[in-house]
């Protein structure tokens, strides 16, 4: 059964975080215990961490170095960043489909979205198993590809740290200009 309570940041996040403007602003959406907020703060980003329960991160050693926002985005509360833009947005192990447009809109020009979450097929390996919390085939790519320039996308079974079926994307808010990707 997979779990996502690790203190170690996901490899997908660490791989693509350097694409975010150095020292820029990053939103860690559904931050959980703050593993990505901690990592991003440690490498020099200005981090805003948002979750419906911030108690785990508010008592951590980085609480005084990040902006903490406690809001439940699934209970009808308004998106707290109506005019604010971020150089990067990180989302892991979280899916609430109505937020896709708000997340993309909250990216500044050249902002980087780094997103990884579970997809259909994961029910064979553990939680989540409810289809409401599992991406459909190609869904994350479809949500991003019309507005963002996709740098990398994967969809399938990951064997480590524990078996899970996931989709993950790294995309930049800018049109494709025919030049090389920034990898």
C-alpha positions in Angstrom: 0.0 0.0 0.0 1.4 3.4 -0.9 1.8 6.2 1.6 2.7 9.9 1.1 3.8 10.9 4.6 7.5 11.0 3.7 9.7 13.8 4.8 11.7 13.5 1.6 10.6 15.6 -1.3 9.4 13.8 -4.5 12.1 13.3 -7.1 9.8 15.0 -9.7 9.8 18.1 -7.6 13.5 18.2 -7.0 14.2 17.5 -10.7 12.2 20.5 -12.0 12.4 23.0 -9.1 15.6 24.6 -10.7 13.4 25.8 -13.6 11.6 28.2 -11.3 13.2 31.7 -11.3 16.0 31.7 -8.8 14.8 33.2 -5.5 11.3 33.4 -6.8 7.9 32.8 -5.2 6.5 29.3 -5.0 3.1 28.1 -3.9 3.1 24.7 -2.3 -0.6 23.8 -2.7 -2.0 21.2 -0.3 1.3 21.3 1.5 0.6 18.5 4.0 3.5 18.1 6.4 5.6 20.7 4.4 8.2 18.5 2.9 8.2 20.4 -0.4 7.9 23.8 1.4 10.9 22.9 3.5 12.9 21.8 0.4 12.0 24.8 -1.6 12.8 27.2 1.3 16.1 25.5 1.9 17.2 26.1 -1.8 16.3 29.8 -1.7 12.7 30.2 -2.8 10.1 32.4 -1.1 7.4 29.8 -0.2 3.7 30.1 0.5 2.3 26.9 1.9 -1.4 26.3 1.7 -3.5 23.5 3.2 -6.8 23.0 5.0 -4.8 22.0 8.1 -1.5 23.6 8.5 -0.8 22.4 12.1 1.9 20.0 11.0 3.9 22.7 9.2 3.0 25.6 11.6 4.9 23.8 14.3 7.9 23.0 12.2 11.3 24.7 12.1 10.5 26.5 8.8 7.2 28.1 10.0 8.9 31.4 10.5 10.5 31.4 7.0 7.3 30.7 5.0 3.9 32.2 4.5 1.2 29.8 5.8 -2.3 29.9 4.6 -5.0 27.7 6.1 -8.0 27.3 3.9 -10.2 24.4 2.7 -10.5 24.9 -1.1 -13.1 22.2 -1.4 -15.7 23.7 0.9 -16.6 26.6 -1.3 -14.0 29.0 0.1 -12.8 31.4 -2.5 -9.4 30.9 -4.1 -7.1 33.1 -1.9 -4.9 34.3 -4.8 -7.3 36.1 -7.1 -4.7 38.6 -8.2 -1.5 37.1 -6.9 0.9 35.3 -9.2 3.7 32.8 -8.5 7.0 31.9 -10.2 6.2 28.3 -9.4 3.4 26.1 -8.1 4.0 22.7 -6.7 1.2 20.2 -6.2 1.7 16.6 -5.0 -0.7 13.8 -4.1 -3.7 16.1 -4.3 -6.5 16.4 -6.8 -9.5 18.7 -6.8 -10.4 19.2 -10.5 -12.2 22.6 -10.1 -8.9 24.2 -9.1 -7.1 23.5 -12.4 -8.0 26.9 -14.0 -7.2 28.8 -10.8 -3.8 27.0 -10.5 -2.9 27.8 -14.0 -4.1 31.4 -13.7 -1.9 31.9 -10.5 1.2 31.2 -12.5 3.1 34.3 -13.5 4.5 34.6 -17.1 7.3 32.0 -17.3 5.9 30.4 -14.1 6.5 26.7 -13.7 3.9 24.2 -12.7 5.2 21.0 -11.1 2.4 18.5 -10.4 2.3 14.9 -9.5 -0.7 12.9 -8.3 -2.4 9.5 -8.5 -4.4 8.2 -11.5 -6.7 5.4 -12.4 -5.1 2.1 -11.8 -3.7 3.1 -8.4 -6.6 1.3 -6.7 -4.7 -1.9 -7.3 -1.9 -0.6 -5.1 -3.7 1.1 -2.3 -5.1 4.6 -1.5 -6.4 6.6 -2.9 -8.8 4.3 -4.7 -11.8 6.5 -5.1 -12.1 7.5 -8.8 -13.0 11.1 -7.6 -9.3 11.3 -6.4 -7.7 9.6 -9.4 -6.8 11.3 -12.7 -8.3 9.8 -15.9 -5.8 8.8 -18.6 -4.1 11.9 -20.0 -6.2 14.2 -17.8 -3.4 16.2 -16.3 -1.8 16.7 -19.7 -5.2 17.9 -21.1 -5.7 20.3 -18.3 -2.3 22.0 -19.0 -1.4 21.6 -22.7 -3.7 24.2 -24.1 -2.3 27.0 -21.9 1.1 25.8 -20.7 4.2 24.6 -22.6 4.8 21.1 -21.4 8.4 20.3 -20.5 7.9 16.8 -19.3 4.9 14.5 -18.7 4.7 10.9 -17.4 1.7 8.6 -16.9 2.0 5.2 -15.5 3.2 2.9 -12.7 6.0 4.1 -10.4 7.7 1.3 -8.5 9.5 3.4 -5.9 9.3 4.4 -3.1 6.2 2.1 -3.3 4.1 1.0 -6.2 1.6 3.7 -7.4 0.0 4.8 -10.6 0.6 8.5 -11.1 0.6 11.3 -13.6 3.1 14.0 -13.4 3.8 17.1 -15.4 6.2 20.0 -15.5 4.9 22.9 -17.6 5.7 26.6 -18.1 3.3 29.4 -18.7 4.5 30.6 -22.0 3.8 29.8 -25.7 6.0 27.4 -27.5 8.5 29.5 -29.5 10.2 26.8 -31.4 13.3 27.0 -29.3 14.8 24.3 -27.0 13.2 23.6 -23.7 15.0 25.0 -20.7 16.2 21.6 -19.4 
